[in-house]
Amino acid sequence: MGAERGAETRITERANVLPICLAAFFNDMGSDMLFAFYPIFFVQVLRIQDMKILGLVDSLALLFGFVIMPFVGRLADVRGRKHLIWGGYACLMVSRLSQGLARAWTHLIPPKILYQVGRGIRNPPREALLTDSVPRSHRGRAFGLLGSMDTFGAVIGPILGVGLFQLFLNTGAQLDEAYRWIFFLAAAPTTVSVLLILSGTKDIRTSQPTSKAQKRKWGLSILLRDKTLLTLTVVGMLFTFWNVSENFMLVSGARTLNIPKEEFWTTVLLYWLINVSFAPTAYLAGRYSDRFGRRMPVIMGMAVLGVMTLGFAFASSFLTVGALFLMHGLYQGLYRPNVQAWVADLSPADQRAEVIGTFKMLVGLSDIPGPFVFGLIWDIFGVRFPFIVGGVFCLLCAVLVTTLIPAKREV
């Protein structure tokens, strides 16, 4: 037990780990300050009536963010990770400020694209640098700590946002002004993230750079030649396509519980439950994967999401809906940090950011049409059917990983 505690202490003392995790904490605090206010700001302040337009803008922004990831990763492998990570956070900060200045829906297009581009710039280098900074035996808990700190920020953010919003109203601010101030203040924690990366991290060279005479492979070719990584990518794309979005969960939960639109705080509570269970699960699952492998937590995460999704088809009370939201956090804690660590384990050190970026691009692109298909099935067949179909496919993905990637071929 003493040795285990010593290992846990050392993980935060390793170069880069603590500033990377703290940067994630502050950024998500700012991001989730806005969660309860996004839909109301769009509809009531900007008076957007056509949701298809807003959905199109969101999909376009996601496309930009995912497509650039392999190229950002390649640049990070050649030129270093640090400057891209803080640059990505800076894009997120500017995006929030710009959205708060919007006076029409068209003003949202550049900042929403900038937001996703910022995530695309930040994520592959950040995961590669975190991987470079710890030995293989500690990567699961490093990614688990990243997920936990990320989520602790998401736990605090909504409460902070609601409190500040009420404070503005109590001090005489107009409703329009109160909404905009939330956007502006949500940029402040991300400013801290930029400073943490700038002052607290350093690039780590894990191998000699590729010589000019030696042609550098593309991340996609590396992914296609690794049987385990390819299988993980293909199954991950199927899983992500049928992964029910939190928006559909919130809509379903609100309808099941008959939550009136003026009591949107209840939906904030439901969303908050996800983060409450995600934070501890991520670190504990990461510790488990360091000792016993990444495969089982990934399979368990897929299975938990499958059961949760099926549960929404039959939920009928606040107790069951709340339990399902807690299960969603459990799925995220099991799946997200460990699939990230698994991909990092399988990636060659000199092209780690590029392979991570390629994996994220392929899996992310499958996420773009998923919500549209889910919503279309909802409109045609009713609320239960898409949850049943989605749950079955998530369970199928767990079976596929179990059968196609035996434990002996995990790495």
N, C-alpha and C positions, 0 to 999 in steps of 0.2 A: 504493500500500500504506500509506504514511504517513497519507493522508487517511482511509483505512478504519479504521486503528487509532485515529485521533483520534475518529472517530464512535463507535467502540465504547467509548472512555473516557467520552465525554460522556453516553452513555445512562445510566450509573450516577450521573452527577452531576446529572441532571435531577431536579427536585423530585418527591418521592414514589416514584420508581422503586426505589431501593435499599431503603428501609424496607418497601415492599410485598413485594419479593422475599425479603428476609430474614425477614419475618414468615411467609411461606409455607414457607421452609426450616425454621424452628423448629417450626411447627405440624405439618408432615409428619414431622419427626423423632419427635415425640411420638405421632402417629397410628400410624406404622409400628413403633414399639416394641411395640405390642400385637398386630401381625399374627399372629405364631406362636401367641399365647396365647388369642385369642378362642375358637376352636372347643373347645379343651380346657377352658377356664374354664367355658363354657356346659355342656358335657357332664359333666365330672368334678366340678367344684366346685358348680355349681347343679343338677346332675343332671337336665338337660333331656333327656327321651327322645323327645318328639314334635317332630321337626324342622319339621313343617308349622306348628306354633304359632310357632316362632321365625321362620320364613319370612314368616308373616303379619305379625308385628310389624315386621320389616324393611321389607316392602312398604308398610305403613301409615305408617311413619316417612318413607320416600321420598316418598310421596304428599304429606304435609304440607310437606316441604321444597321440592318442585317447584311446588306450587300457589301458594305465597306469593311466588314470585320476581318476577312482573310487578308486584305491588303494592309489594313492597320497592323494586323499581327505580323505580317512579313516585314513591315517597316520597323516594328518594335524589336524583332529578332536581329535586324541589321544595325539599327541606330540606338537601341536602348528603350526601356519600358517607361521610365519615370516621367519624362516630359509629356508622353502621350496620356498617362493616367491623370496628371493634374490638368492637362488641356481638356480632357473629357469632362472633368468636374467643372471646369470653367464654363464650358458650353451649357451644362445643366443650369448653372447659376444665371447666366445671361438669358436662357430660355424662360425661366420663371419670372424674371423682371419684365421681359418683353410681353409675356402673356398677360401680366397685370396691367400693362399699358393698352391692351387691345380695346378698340372701340367698335369693331365689326368682326364678323367671323373670318373674313379674308385676312385680317391682321394676325390670325392665329397660325396661318400656314407656315411662315418662316420659323417662328419659335418652336412649333411642335416638331418640325423637321430637325431643327437644331437640337432639340432634346434627345431625339432618338440617335442622331449622329453622335452626340456627346456620349451616350451609352455605348455606341459602337466603337468609339475611339478609346474609351476607358476600359471596357471589360476584358478583351483578350490580353492586353499588356498587364493588367492588374492580376489576373489569374496566373499568368506566366511568372510574374515577379514573385508572387506568393509561393508558387511551386519552387522557384529557384532558391528561395530563402530558407526552406526547411528540408530535412531528409525525407525520403519516401515513407519512413515509418511514422512520420508526424503529419503527413499531408492531410489526412482525413480530419484530424482535429483542427488543423489550421483553417481548412475550408469550413469546418463546422463553426469555428470561432467567428470567421467572417460572416457566415449566415446568421449567427446568433446576435452579433453586434449590429448588423444590418437590421435585424428584426426588433431589437430593443429600441432602436431609433424609431421604427414604425409603431411601436407600442406607445411611445411618448408623443409622437407627432400629432395624431388626431386629437388627443386631449389638449395639447398645447394650442392647436389651431382653434378648437372650439372655445377654449378659454379666452384667447386673444380676440376672437370675433365678438364674443359677448362683451368684453372690456371696451372695444371700440364703440359698440352700440350704446353702452351705458354712459360713455363720455360724450355722446351727442353726435357721433359720426353718422353720415347717411349710409344707407344699406349698400349702395354702389361703392362708396369709399371704403367701407369695412371689408368688402370682398377683395378690393384691389390691394389693400394693405396686407392682407394675408398672403397674397402672391409675393409682394415685395419682401416681407419678413421671412418667407420660406426660402429666399435666396441666401439669407445670412448664414445658416448652418453649413451650407455647401461652400461658402467662402472659407470656413474653418477647414473643410475637407481639402480644399486647394492648398492652404497653408501647411497642413499636416503632411501632404505628399511632397511639397516643395522642400520642407525643412527636415522631415523625418525619414525619408527613404533614400536609397542609393541603388543604382543598377548593379547587378551581380553577373559577371561573365562566367558561364558554366562550361564553355568550350571554346576552342579556337575558331575565329571567324572563317567562313568558307572562302577559299582562295578564288581569284578571278578565273583561273584555269578550270576549276571544278564547278560545273554547272549546278546551280541551286535548284532543288526540286520544288514543285508547288505543293502546298499543303494538301490539296485534293488528291494528288497522286499518292502521297504518303498514307492518307486515310483509306484510299481504295485498296492498297496493298496489305493493310493490316486487317486480318480477318475479324479479330475481336472488335477493333475500333469501327470497322465498317458495319458490323452487325449492330453494335451499340448505336450507331448513327441512324441506320434505317429504322430500327425499332423505336428509337427516340423520336424520329419524325412522325411515325404513326401515333405514338403516345401523345405527342404535343398537339397533333391535329385534333384528337378527341378529348384533350384535356379541357374540361369545362372552365370557362373564364369566371373570375370572381364577380363580374358584372351580372352574368346569368344567375349565379348563386344568390346574389343580393336581390335581384328581381324576383326569383322564385321564393326566397325566404320572406320578402315583404308581402307577396301575394298570399303565401300560406298563413302568415300571421296577421293579415289584413292591416298592415301598417299604413296609416294615412300619410299623404305626401308631406304634410306640415310637421310630422314627427320623424324627420329623416335622421335624427340623432340615434334612433334605434338601429338603423343600418350601420352607423358608425360602430356601435357596440358589437354587432355581428362580425364586421371586418376586423375589429380589435381582437376578437377571440382567435382568429387565425394566427396573429402574431404572438399571442400568449403561449400557444402550444408549439409554434415553430421554433422560438428562441432556444428553449432547453433541449428540444429534440435534435436540433442541428449539431450541437457540440457533442452530445452523448452518442449520436449515430456516427459522427466522425471518429470518435475514440474507438468505437466498435470496429469500424472499417480498417483502422490502422492495425488492429490485432488479427482480424479474421477475414479481411478482404472487402472490397467495395461492392461486390456482386449482390450479396444478400440484402443490404440496406436499400439498394436500388430496386430490387425485386419487391421488397416489402413496401416501398413507397408507391410503386405502381399499383400493387394490390390494394393498399389503403385508399388510394384515390378511386379505384374501381368500385369498392364497396361504398365509399362516400357518395359517389355520383349516383349509384343505384338508390341510395338512401333518399336522395332528393325527390325521386319519383314517388315516394310514399310517405314523406314527412308530413306531420299534421299538428305539431305543437311547438312551442318555443323551446322546450327541452330538447326535442329531437333535432330541430334546426340548429340550435346552439351547439349540440354535440357534433353535428356534421361540419360546422365551421371549425371546431376544434380539430376534427379529423383532417381537414384540409391543411392546417398548420403542421400536423403530424406527418402528412405525406411530404410536404415541402422540406421539413427537417430531415427526413430519411433520404429523399431523392436528390434534391438540388446540390447540397455540398458534396455528396459522394459521387454523383455522376461527373461533377466538375473535377474532383480529384482523380477519378478513374481515367478520364480523357487526358488529364495532365500526366498521369503515370505512363500512358501509352505513347505520348508524344516525344519525339527526339528533342534533346535539350536545346540544340541550336536552331530548331524551328518550332519550338513549343507554342509561342504566341500565335503563329500562323495556323498551326493545326487546330488549336483551340478556337481561333476565329472562324476557320472553315466549318468546324463542327457546329458552332453557334449559328452560323449563317444558314446552314442546311436545315437544322432543327427549327430555327426561328422563322424561316420562310414558310415552313409547314404550318406555323401558328397563325399566319395571316388569313387564309381562307377558312380556318376552323370555326371561328365564331359565326361567320356568315352562314356556313352549312348548318351549324347547330341551331341558329335562329330560324333558318328556313324550315328545318324539320319541326321546330316548335310551332311555327305558324301553320303548317300543313296538318300535322298529326296531334297537336296539343302538347301541354307542358311535360307530361310524363315520358313520352316516347324518346325524345333526344337524350334525357338523362339515362334511360335504360340502355340505349344504343352506346352512348359514351362510356358508361360503366362497364359494359361487356367488352368493349375494345380495350379499355385500360387493363382489365384482367387478362385479356388475351396477350397484351404486351408483356405482362409479368411472366406468363407461361413461355413466351418466345425467348425472353432472356434466360429463363431457367433451362430451356432445352437446347438453345443454340449456343450458349456460352457456358459450358460446364465449368465447375470450380477450378479444374486443372488448367483451363485455358483463360483464366481471368486476366492474366497479364502476358 
